[in-house]
Amino acid sequence: MSSLSPTNVDCVESPWTRDGTYIIECTRRAHACCRSCNATIEVNRLRVGVVFQHKNGYVCINWHHLECYPHARTIPLCNLEGYTELSPSDQQLVMQCLQPVDIAGVDAMAAGRRTRAFATMDVEMDSNAFRGSLTGNAPPGSDASREQKFLVYNQALLHAASCPDKQCVAVEGRCQKIKASIDHFVRCYGPRRKVSPIESCSSCSRIWGLLCFHAKTCPTPLGQRCVVAQCDYLRDKIARKAQADQAELQRAQSMLRTREEWTVERRMQQLEADRQQVLQMIALIREEKERQRAAMSL
């Protein structure tokens, strides 16, 4: 997403570039205001989001009413995320706001072809990940091979977390791939996190898996800040899960020790109590069957 513009929040006059990205959706709940007219974006109104990268590195979205956004007619349809998820009537409204020359992009979107430049910038665990590996030539598909790929991309993730260069080609070009994939994760999973799982998008699933791998292997002490996105949050969850698992194990061991400490007399009493409970259940079942037979005979 290195070519997204504008880099200034207030600069929304002409944000589109060839690699620009927009989001179109039918508003599910009222939002604060349209950046063009400053009016509230009501429920069930079409709104267009201008995705850009802030000068501080954050990925942001400026929302506008579709009819208010002055550059709506210059947006290529292939750059309009969410168009295919709209209802036919909403799609028709969108088409009315686009130039006729841009409507040709419908065929590519309907065929499922990804025409944006970002399509080539996701985190692919390619064969280059094996270069420079310390574990030798592991067979593809093995556990060692998978770990090699994660280790290589983990190095790229650490580099990208502190790299200010938007056009960086370090780590065999993986720096830019990592940045683009994290930006995609923010744009894609952020709006749908309450309605669909991460795994519903393969790109989100891949970068999330890499972030989880980094969090599990991160050398930064717990309580100190890591430069990698989501690392502090994931490490805290991992630590809490480990504590819960340890507490569960201790409870199970305590119950096992308690049972092992029972005397022979105590165990015989428990067996007799269990036998009486089973006999009572059998008697109840027989009574219920007798009632059913009596009801059927009437």
Helices and strands as residue ranges (DSSP letters): E 21-26, E 46-53, E 59-65, G 72-74, G 77-79, E 80-81, G 83-85, H 88-97, G 100-104, H 105-110, G 117-120, G 127-130, H 143-161, H 174-192, G 198-200, H 202-217, H 231-260, H 264-297
